[in-house]
Amino acid sequence: MADRGRSKSSGLHPPGPGNQYQHIRIDPGAKAQLGDTYILPSPAPPLPPSYQLGLNLRDAPQIDEQLFVGREDELAYLHKWLSPSTERQNVVAISGLGGIGKTQLSLHFARQHHQRYSAVIWLNASSEVTLKATYTSLAQRIRRHNKRSEIGRGEVAEQLTEEQAVQLVRQWLSHAENKTWLLMLDNYDDPRLPGIRSSTGYDIRLFFPYSIQGSILITTRSSRLTFAKSVRLNKFDDLNLSLAVLTRRSGRQAHEDVHAKELAERFDGLPLALATAGDYISQTADSFGDYLHMYEQSWTDLAENSNGLMEYDDRTLYSTWSLSLKQVSAQDPQAAKLFRLMGYLGNADLWYELFRKGAGSAPDWFCDITKSKARFNKAMATLYSYSLVEAMPGLYSLHACVHDWVLRYLISEFDIALFGLAARCVAQNVAWDSVPEYWLVNSRLNHHALRIEHCQERELFR
């Protein structure tokens, strides 16, 4: 008779004095008997972390891919500079005027090339508070995706502080095996970096991974992110691209419509202006010509009664540049005043001497900003860094739509002091016929004089 204290095993005795922790291996084919001892298997070791998160654009603006046009050169630069096969870290910034299409370009690139990356993650970087909140959401997503790895230990629903969430994401992005991700930081328009003062801004580099790896794509209005390669986005130079935007947004054929061409030329290739017009026309019985007439004659009324684009619920053509000017004002208040003055001048061919000769008995701020070319250029560089002006050899300019916004929104109440200063600048630059090639100088003043006349008539017939 079998000993009841002995298990049907390979001869090993059940735990007893002196051998309490001995493992008992039960013959799988034997019938279990009273006194048999079973040892539960040890928990499986945690799996390696998973880095395959795929395309994550859930919280990004939802822009129909069919609305995207052009930008082949810029897409080629992004494809080259954001290669996941490089050993170094790739950091690229798409910069440009508000409404130029930075976010749309970045999202189109992500959808086109997401299969090259282990993860493509869009985050809202418009403020430090917003970015921390999106990092917290991303940290929870990473933990849910890694339930059986070290990252996912503990309850996934356990609340993380914002600091813990940021640390977790930065660590996950820094793992040696995790180098082929693409992080998209959208709307970093308020930087606080060396040389850039901002009471509300922050340094986005504090959210980069600890290891120098992976690919980071930033969209920003600032041209001063020196730690990133720059893709500066400009207006559409090809009229056909502007007409394509009007066609796709309005649902009407614009290429053969003479008024659509006039509208496209008037908006000078600015995607946000074209998209706003197209969306408005798609929802009304108005024609392209009707919209252009309202824009010219009833700008304020049109602004007050136009909806923003569905994909940008917090931004419209008529408000998008306010943030940029606010940041300019914080860094150089005199530059912001100079920008307002430009509303009373033409939008093209602005140069130092045009302003310097108008100083005379001008206000102190204007005398200071024109006292030297270096000081003037510093002010213009601040405006340029937020894409409010364009710089070319020997002159500066404003986009036509920005110029309209300055006059009809920023200085909608007639400013007699600024108007008089603008008129003085033009008058003091007029060359008499005794001056060699005087006609060349005066021809540069024509459109400035016409703008002053327009502003005067506008005030008289209010």
Secondary structure, DSSP 4 states (H G I P E B T S, - for coil): ---TTS-SBSSPPPS-TT-TT---PBPTTSPP-TT----PPPPPPPBPPP---EEE-TTS----GGG----HHHHHHHHHHT-TT-SSPEEEEEE-STTSSHHHHHHHHHHHHGGGSSEEEEEE-SSHHHHHHHHHHHHHHHHHHTTTBGGG-S-TTPPPPHHHHHHHHHHHHH-TT---EEEEEE---SB-BTTB--SS-B-GGGGS-SSS-SEEEEEES-S--TTSEEEE------HHHHHHHHHHHHSS--TT-HHHHHHHHHTTT-HHHHHHHHHHHHTSS--HHHHHHHHHH-HHHHHHT-PPPTT-TT--TTTTTHHHHHHHHHH-HHHHHHHHHGGGS-SS-B-HHHHHTT-TT--HHHHHHTSSHHHHHHHHHHHHHTTSSEEETTEEE--HHHHHHIIIIIT-S--HHHHHHHHHHHHHHPPPTTSTTHHHHHHHHHHHHHHHHHHHHHHHT-
